[in-house]
Amino acid sequence: MFEGEALNMQRKVREDAAAYLGVAQDQIALTPNTTTGLTLVYHGLPLKPGDEVLVTTHDHIVHHESIRLSTERNGASVRKFALFDDAATASADGIVDRVRQAIRPATRVLGITWVHSSTGIRLPVRRIAQALEEANKQRPEAERVLLVVDGVHGLGAAEESVAELGCDFFCAGTHKWIFAPRGTGIVWARPSAWARLRPLVPSFSDMEVYNAWKEDRLPRGPTNANRVTPGGFTAFEPSPPASAS
Ligand SMILES: Cc1ncc(COP(=O)(O)O)c(C=O)c1O
């Protein structure tokens, strides 16, 4: 991390990840896992009393808990809704209709899971993003409904690239279908979405943050993916035999 450009491992990982995700390398934060990524996003968003976080009943405990822990601090409310009654008969049209019906004026975020680990259902994320685009047309920028995706079981398993999904924040660990070591993961967002977040963990990855600290001033410029990448040295021991559970 503190080596010159040629030996900078974070940079190399970002470049490789960017090529696979179909996005720019400076739009990727490196995280230890999905759980941390979701935590950084939900705690980083400028939510306040009166705002609502909408999430489905099908999401993983770490997604629901990231939202609970965040909203207990910032005073926003949470509402859960089901995208289908029975996974065996769920349809893309039905799922998108449920999303349209669930959005209310106070909704600021929608949290979903790309591929559900309990049933194997893969959501039509692109179509859900399009439904939100429609809903957002009438809204000022600060009131747009943002789409947060837990993508851990889709990344490496689905054809679509992250760039094609149309979401605002994509959080995933990479030890499942990418077969990377445990303790690795990513969050992807566009620069305008990164700019909305307040970082939670000190970063080792942004020179401006370091320079500002040395000069005893605030960092200049908007939040970016590097500033949200948690700092601190981590262990990257070899993975145990591949497991996708
Ligand atoms: C859908 C889903 N989301 C999140 C997680 C947590 O992933 P991580 O260990 O990368 O935080 C899992 C783990 O099994 C999962 O199945």
The ligand as an ORCA input file, in Angstrom:
! r2SCAN-3c Opt
* xyz 0 1
  C     -26.775    -13.004      0.644
  C     -25.626    -12.870      1.601
  N     -25.267    -11.624      1.979
  C     -24.236    -11.420      2.826
  C     -23.514    -12.478      3.353
  C     -22.365    -12.187      4.249
  O     -21.216    -12.190      3.457
  P     -19.783    -11.734      3.970
  O     -19.206    -12.869      4.720
  O     -19.022    -11.435      2.691
  O     -19.944    -10.530      4.823
  C     -23.845    -13.785      2.975
  C     -23.050    -14.890      3.532
  O     -23.227    -15.992      3.563
  C     -24.928    -13.984      2.078
  O     -25.295    -15.199      1.697
*
